[in-house]
Amino acid sequence: MVRIDWQFSNGHKWFKEFDSAEEAGQWVRMCQLDTHPSVTYLNVVTWEPGELESSVNILKGGVVYEQH
């Protein structure tokens, strides 16, 4: 499971969930969330059902890192 979190410069926060990283990546590119000037924060969270741990990738609005 993959969740995309993003925030606009006006403070509005949104999220959308996907079944795969590929589907999430295509959607981010289609909506241009990674390049849109009003998007101040873009985050990708990946996890498997039943697991407590997740991977986090901040794509915009912070330092790019991975956490396992």
N, C-alpha and C positions, 0 to 999 in steps of 0.2 A: 504494500500500500504506500502511496506517495501523496503527500499533502503540500500544496504550494500556498505560502502565506505572503501577502504583499500589503503595502501601505502606500497611500497617496500623500502628497505634500499637504493636503488639507486635513490629514489625520485619520481619514477613513481607512479601516482595516478590513481585509477580505481574506478568504481562504477557499480552496477548491481541492477535492480529493480525486485521485486517479488510481487505477489498478496497476499501472506500470510506470516506470521512470521514462520510458520512451513516449508514452502518451502524454505525460506531464510536460516533457521537454517540447514536444510538438505544439502543445497548447500555449506554453510560455512564448515560443517564437511567433506563433500565429497572432497572439495578442500584443506582441512586442513589449512585454512587461520588463524584459531585461534592458531595453534601450529607451523606454518611454521616459521623458524628462520629469513627469509628475510622479513617477513611482520612486519613492525614497527608500524602500526596503523590500527585498525579495528574498525569500527563504524557502528551501526545499527540505522537507522532513521525510525520511524513508524508514519504514518499519514493517515487520511481518506480524500478522495477527497472532496474538498469544505471547509476544515478546515484550519485555519491558524496555529494552534498549532500542535506540533509534540512531540513525545517522542524520546529521544536520549539515547542510551546506548553505551558507549565506552567499547569495549571488550578487547582492547589491545592498549598500547601506551599512556595510561593516567589513571586517576582515574576513577573507575567504578561508574557511577551515573545515575540517571534518572531525566529528566526534563519534566514537564507537562505544 
